[in-house]
């Protein structure tokens, strides 16, 4: 029973880490294949040189045919090992990609279902709760964000477009800006979504004077996310520990993977 459980855990671990195992095998296979080709090259040249000399001396078609058969017979054990390794390497790389693609598809489907349920729950909640209470809840959530991540003067980004302290909840960055500039960015991107079907998170950051973030080109909003024609971006007020006002910027729904990305 213990043995069976141990074996089961080993099999589960192998299954969970199979993409990494296949990828590692593929990388190793590339180097091994290259080394095998390097080692086989002198013998291949030797066989080919002998074959060429034999063909030059052959007087009949039958002799040339026999020379070719002999060359193939001598070449096979030299060429087949690196070819076989190349096939195994290709299979490992393809296997890793196949598993990752399947897992990404499952995760994307699960995320889409969770996102739809969350959106429906939010809509239903707002139907039954007083709008003022909903607003208060959002402000309290923004306050919690500020408390958990208080601003540090040296880390505040100065965009040159206002002196209102803002917090981008997604990246956790504080910056000085102007609420009007943020609103203009929302209107501009909302119009672009209608025509381009997609805008990225980095597009938004560029418009408000913030630097790009990793994966910011693959996360963003599509036309289905628009709420009354606008990107669902909210600004809620909060206070720092020393009483300074912070404009906390949140996204509803959160930026999600770009379904039109070439990496999908």
C-alpha positions, 0 to 999 in steps of 0.5 A: 500500500505504501509502495503503491502510494509512493509510486502514485506520488512519483507518477503525479510528480512526473505528470505535473512536471512533464513539460519541464522534463520534455523541454529539458530532454529536448535541449539536451537532445539538441546538444547530443545530436550536434555532438553525434553529428560532429563525431560521425562527420569524419567517418561519413566523409571517409565513406563518401570519399571511398564511394566516389573513388569506387564509382570512378573505377567502376566500369559497368552499371552493375558495379556502380549499383553494387558500390551504392549498396555497399555505401548505404550499408556502411553509412547506415550505422553511422547516420542512423544514431544521430538521425534517431536522436534528432527524431527523439529530440523533436518528439520531446520538444513537440510533446512539451509544446503540446502539453503546454498548449492543452494546459493553457487551453484548460486554464483559459477556459477555467479563467473565462468561466470564473471571470463570467461568474465574477462579473455576474455576481458583481452585477447581481450584488449591485442590484441588491445593495444600495449604490452608496454602500457599494461605493463605500465598499470600494473606497474601503478596499482602496484604503486597504490597498494603500495601507498594505502598500504605503507610498515611499517618496523615492518610488513615486513616479512624476509624470509631469502632468499634475500633482495628485498622488495616484496608485495603480492597483495592478502594478502597485506603483504610485505616481503624480498625475491629473485625474483629467488626464486619466479620464482622457486616456480612458476615453481615447482607449475606449474609442480605440477598442471599438475600432481595433477590438483590443487595447493593451495595459501598456497602451494605458500606461503610455497615455498616463505617463507610466512605463511599461510592465512585463506582460503589459502587451498581452493583458488589456481589454477587448470590445466585450469588456466595455461598460456603457461604451467605456473601459471599466476603470474606476478611481476611488479615494483613499488616505495614506497613514499621514493623511494624504489623499490618494486616487486609487485606480482599479480595473473591473474586470481585471486586465485579462489575456489578449485572446487575439495575441499571436502567442495564444 
